[in-house]
Amino acid sequence: MSLRGLLTTIAGVLLVLASLIAAALIIITSRMERNNGQLWQAVESVRAVEQLEIALLLHNREQRLLALTGHPAHAQAMQRAEEELHYWLKQAGVFVGSPAEMVIVNEVTAGVENYLRRAAEHQSRPGDLLSDGPELITQALNSSEALIEVNFADARAVANETDRWDALANLLGLGLIAAMAIGLGLGLWTVRRSLYHPLLSIRDALVRFRPGTSPEVAPEVGPLELREIAHEFNQMAERLKRQREVQLSFIAGVAHDLRNPLGALKLGASTMRPGQPLPAEEKIRERFTLIVRQVERLERMVEDLLDTARIEAGRLELRLERYDLRGLVHEAVALHQGLSPAHELVSQLPEKAVSVQCDPTRISQVLNNLLSNAIKYSPEGGLVSVELQTTGGEAQVTVRDSGVGIPSTERESIFEPFRRSTSNRDTIPGVGLGLSVARRIIEAHGGRIAVESTPGVGSTFHFHLPLPGGAPSGSGGAPPERPYGAQ
């Protein structure tokens, strides 16, 4: 799982828990609010019934006093009581909460209306008491008491339900709080196990990493992003390890390659020791010829090192001019002709000039490197051929040998700095810079270089340089072509 997925999952779980808590609170609050409304309705209904009973009793009292005294004030009091009765009957109907309660309200209304009708019939006869007044009052009061009982029963049922919801709210609240705590705990544990510990492992690997020591491998565990970071660190550590091995191999190769020139220089200098007679002129010339060759070899090594440093620093400078590649190829072949009696060097050049925009010194450096490698990696001798041709708007130079060859797994790595074929690293001297410099020079000219090889049969190196579009051969300030036999 990726880090984003992990954090999204944790946030989603916590969001679900928070949503459940919010939904539970909303439901419980709504239910409690409804119960409160029902309780308020029951209380108001009971209050209306009680006020109705008071008004009914007051009206009956005033009716009796009016029958006994005939005083008009009692008639007015009866009128006010009757208005109160009608008002509270209406209020009782407003707070009806069930069909059963509505039936009782209708009974109360009918009883009160019956009483008021009988009272109105006897109101015009002073001294005549309403004989069935107590019975009518009792019926109306019984109906009102039944209404009160119904409201009390509804209120008790609502109160009990409220208590249950309250208990459920407490239980649900504790449960959701516990679930939230457990979810947070699991989230923190997951983050610690899947995120914090891998981070600590990567940090420890970084802390323990030291140049020159065996690289510490960071465990590739945890979310995808951390695994990728650990993988990249391990790859970097492995590259640094290989680079260190290459550097050590380079130092060993340089030391090995310096040993022979230094030995030759020391041997040549030993013939000129003070106090000793000089050897024969032929011997001196032989020694100095050897010294010159070894100095030239040292010079090539130094130039390769300097070129590598310039290339890595991005300071490779080219002095471009129009030049005929035939002359450069011929010069390179002539330079190496006769260096090894066991090798036969031949060249195949076109009749027409092959003019390219190049730095002739650098291209000569590439040609010399390829030819010297062809001779060096053909220790048993054989044919070394150089062919120049044009194809597809490019000039192609091909150098073939019949030497030891290159394994297929190493055909790309030999163009890297300080990399040489493992099959002949210990038997053939070299530091592994020539091909790296050659590739960078050719690429700087906009070309490319490649190799085809069969171990035990030989190798073929090709490099291609772009031809100027439509430019005539030898024009544009190109130097004069040299004869093929020129030294």
N, C-alpha and C positions, 0 to 999 in steps of 0.2 A: 504494500500500500504506500502511496506517496504521502508526503508531509501534508499536502493540501487535503488529501482524502482523509487522513487521520484527524486533522483539526476539524474538518467538516463533519465527520462522524461524531466527534465529541460534542461539537456545538449543536449538531442536530439532536442528539440524545438530551442534552440539557434544555434545548428549546422545546422538545416534546414534553419533558417533565414540567417546565414552566408553563406550557400551554395547558397541560392537564390541571395544574394548580389553579391557573386563572379560570379555566372552564368550571372547575368544581366550585370556586368561590362565587362565580356568577350564578350558577345554578342554585347554590345554597342561599345566596343573598336574595335571589328572586323568590325562592320558596318562602323564606322568612318574611319577605316583604308582603307576599300574598297572605300569609298567615296573620301578619299584623293587621292587614286590611280586614280580614274576616273577624278578628277579635274586636277591632274598632267598630265594625258593623254590628256585631252582637251586642256590644256595650251600648251603642246608640239605640239599638232596637229595645233593649231592656229599659233604657232611660225613657224612651218614648212611651212604653207601656206603663211604666210607673207614673209618669206625668198624666197619662190617660186615666189611670185609676184615681189619682188625686182629683183631677177635674170632674170625674164621674161622681165621686163621693161628695165633692163640693156642690155639684149641681143638685144632688139628691137632698143634701142638707138645706140648701136655699129653697128648694121646692117645698119641703116640709114647713119651713119657717113662713113661706109665703102663704101656705094653706092655713096656717094657724093665725097669722097676724094680718095678712092682706097688705102688708107694707110694700109699696112699689120698689123700694131699694132692693128687696130680695128678688124681685123680677129682673132688675138690672144685673144683679149678681148671677142669676141663672143664665142670662143672655151671655155674659162673659164666660161662664163655665162651659156653655154650649159651644162657643167659638173655640175655646181651648180644646174641647173634645174633638171637634172636627180637624183642628190643626194637628193634634197628636195622632189621630187616626191616619191622617195623610202621611205623617212622618213614619209611623209604623209600617205603612205600605212601602215607603222608600227603602227601608233597610231590610226588606225580605231577602233571605239568602237561600231559600229552598222551596220547592213546591209544597211540602208539608207545612212549612211555616206560613205560606200564602193562604192555605186553607184555614189555618187558625186565625190569621188576621181577618179573613172574611167573616169568620164566626164572631170575632170580637166586634167587627164593624156592624154586623147584623144585630147583635145584642144591644150595642149602644144606640143604634138607630131605633130599635124597638122601644127601648126605654125612653128615648127623647120623644118619640111619637105619643106614647102613653102619657108622658109628663105634659106635653102640650095640650092634650085633650082635657086634663084636669086643671090646667092653669087658670081657666076662666071661671071656675067655681070655688070661691074662697071658702075655706073650712072643710073642703072635701079632700081628704088625704088620698094619695095614690095607693090603693089597697094592694096591688101586686108589685109595688115599687121595690120592696126588699128582695122579692124573688127575681125580678129583672136585673137588679143590681148584682145579685149573687151570680146569676148566669154570666153576666158580662165580666165580672171579676174572675170567675172560674176560667173563662176563655182567655182573659189576659194573663192569668197565672200560668196557664198551659203554654202561652206564647213565651213567657219568661223562662219556663222550664226548657222549652225547645232551644232558646238562645243560650241558656246555661249549658245544655248538653253540647250544642255546637261549639261553644267557647272551650269546654273541657276537651272536646275532641281536637280542636285546633291547638290547644295548649299541649296536649299529649303529642300531637304530630310535631309541634315545634320542638319539644324536648327530644324526640327521636332525631329530627334533623340536626339539632344541636349536637347530640352525641355522635351522629354520623359525620358532622363537620369536624368535630374534634378528632375522631378516629381517622377520617380521610386526611385531615391536616397533618396529623402525626405520621401517617403512612407516606404521604407525599414528601414531607420534610425528610423522613428517613430515606425515601427513594432518591431525593435530591442529594442528600449526604453521601449515599452509596454511589450515585452516579458521579459526583465530584471526586470521591475517593478512587473509583475505578478510572476516571479520566486522568487524575494525577498519576496513578500507578502506571497507566498506559503510556502517558507522556514521559514518565521517568524511565520506563523500561525501553520504550521504542524511540525516544528522542534524546533524553538526557544522557543515558548510558552510552549510546553510540557517539554522541558529541564528546563525552569524556574520553572515549577510546581514541577518537580522531585527535583530540587535543594531546593526549599522552603520546600518540605516535609522532605528532609534530614536535613535542618537547624533546622526545628521545632521539629525533632525527638529527644526525650530525654528519657534515661532509667527511668522507673518508672512512666512515664506519658502515657496517652492514645495515641497510635500511630497515626500519621497523615497519612491519606490515600493519596497516590499519584494517580492522575487521569490517567487511562490507555487509553490515547489518543495519536494521532500522528502516525508516521510510526511504522511498526511491531517491529523493534528493540527497540524503546522507550517504546512501550506498554509492551514488554517482560521485560524490565528493571523495569518499574513501577510495573508490576505484581510480579516480584521477590522481589522487595522492600516491597510490601504489604504483601507477604507471609512471608518474614523475620520478619516484624513488628508483624504479627499475631503470628508467632512462639515464638517471644520474649515475647509477651503478655501472651501466654499460659504458657511459661516457668516461667514467673513471678507468674502467678496464681498457678502453680504447686509448686514453691518455697514457696509461702505464705501458701499453703495448707500443704506443708511439715513441715514448721515451726509450724503451728497450730497442726499438727498431733504429732510432736515430743513433743511439750509442753503438749499436752493431754496425751501422753503415759508416759511422765515423772512424771505427777501429781500423778498417782497411786503408782508407786514405791517410790517416795519421801514421799507420805503420809504414806505408810507402814513403811518406814524407820523412819519417825518422830514418828509414833505411837510406834514402837518398842523401839526407844531411850527414849521415855517418861517414860517407865517403869523403867528406870535406873537413874532417876533424883537423884541428891545428897540430902541427908536429908530425903529421904522417904524409907520405908522398901521395900525390894525386894519382888516381887510377888512369888507365888508358883512356884516350879521348872517346873511343867507341863505347867504352863502359860508362863514361860520364854522360854521353848523349843518351844512352839507353836509360840510365837512371833519371835524367831530366825529362825524357819523354814520358816515363812512368809518373813522375811528379806532376807534369802538366795535365795528364789525364785525370789524376786523382784530384787536382785542384779544380779542374773543370767539373768533376763529379760533385765536389763540395759546393762549387758555385751553383750548380743546378739544384742541389738540396736547399741551399739558402734562398735561392730565387723562389722555389716552390713554397717554402715557409713564408716568405714575404708576400707572395701572391695570395696564399691562403689567408694571411692576416688582413691584407687589403680587401679581399672579397668578403670576409666575414664582417669587416667594418664598413662595407658598402663603398669602398674607395677605389674600385677597379676602374682605371681610366683607359679609354680607347682613343687612339689617334687614327681616325678613319680616313681612308683615301681609296681611290679606285686602283685596284691591283689585279694583275693576271695570276690566277692561282697556279697556272702551269709552272711559272717560274719558282713559286714557293715550294711546290711539290718536288720539282727537279732539284732545288737546292738541298732540301731535306734528305732526299735519297742519296745525292752525291756526298753529303756530310757523313752519312752512316756507311757509305760504300767502303769496304775494306776494313771496317772496324773489327769484323769477325770473319776469319777465313772460312768458317763452317757455314756461313749464311750467304745466300744469293739474293740480292736485292734487285728487283725489276720494277719498272713503272710503265703505266699505260696512260698516255696523255692524248687529248684530242688535238687535231690539227689547228683548229681555230682557238684564239685566245678566250679564256673564261674569266671575264672581268667581274669582280665583286667589290662591294664597298666594305672594306675591312681594315683592321690594324695588322699590317703584315708581320710585325714582330710577334704579336700574340698568336696569329695563325701558325707562324713558323714554330712557336713554342708548342702548340698542340701537335703539329706534325712530328716534331722531334720527340715529343713524349710518346706518341703512338708507335713510332718506329723503334725507339729504344726499348719500349716494352715488348714489342714483337720479337726483337733480338734476345732480350733478357729472358723472356718466358718461352724461348725455344732453345733450351740449353744444348740440345743435340744437333742444332743447326737446321738447315732446310731453307725452303723458299719463303721470302717475304716480299709480297707484291703490294704496290700502291697504284690505285686506279682513280682517275679523275674523269667525271662525266657530268653532263647536264641533263636534268629530267624534271618535268613538272614545274618549271620556273625556279629551279634550285640547282646549285652546284653540289655534287655529291663526291666526297673523297672516301675511298674504301681502303683500309689497311688489313691485309690477310697474313696470317702466319700459320705454321704447322707445328705449334708448340703444345704445351701441356693442357690448354683449354681451361674453361671456367665452369664450375657446376652451375646448374640452372638456378639453384637457390641463392646464388651470390652474384648474379648478373646485374642486379640493381644496386646492391650494397657496395660494390667496388667503386662506385662513383661518389661515395661518401668520404669525407676527410678521414684519414688514418685507417681506412678499412682496406684490407687485402684479403685475397683468397686464402682460406685456412689450409688448403691442400699443399701449398708451397711457401707458406709464410716463413718457415724455418730454413728453407734451402735456397731461396732466392732473395737477395737483399732488396730493401726498399722500405719507405715509410708510409706509403699509401696516400700520397698527396697529388701525384701527377694527373690521374684521371679526374679527381675532384676539381682541380684547377682547369683542366681541359673542358669539362662540361660547363663550368661557369663562364669560361671565355666564349665558347660557342653560343651559349644561351644569351650572353650579352650582345652578340652579333645578330640576335633574332633567329638563330638556328637551333639545331638539336643534334644529339649524339646518342648512339645506341650500339649494342654489341650482340653478336650471334656467336655461339660457341658450343663445341662438343668436346667434353673432357677426353684427352688423349689424341685428339685429331687436330685441334687448332681453334683460333678465334678470328672473328672478322669484326672490325670496328668501322662504323659509318658515321660521318658527320656531314650535315647539310647546312649550306649557307644560302640565303635568298639572293637571287640575281636581280640586279636593277632592271626595272620594267622598261623594255624597249631600248636600253642603252646599247650602242654599238660597241663591239669588242675593242678594247684598247683605247677608247675615247675618253673624254672628260678629264684629261690631266693624268691619265694612268702612266706609270713609269714604263720605259721600253722593256719589251720582253727579252729575257736572257736566253741565250742558246742552251739547249738541253745539256750540252757537255760542259758548260761553264762550271768552274769550281768556286 
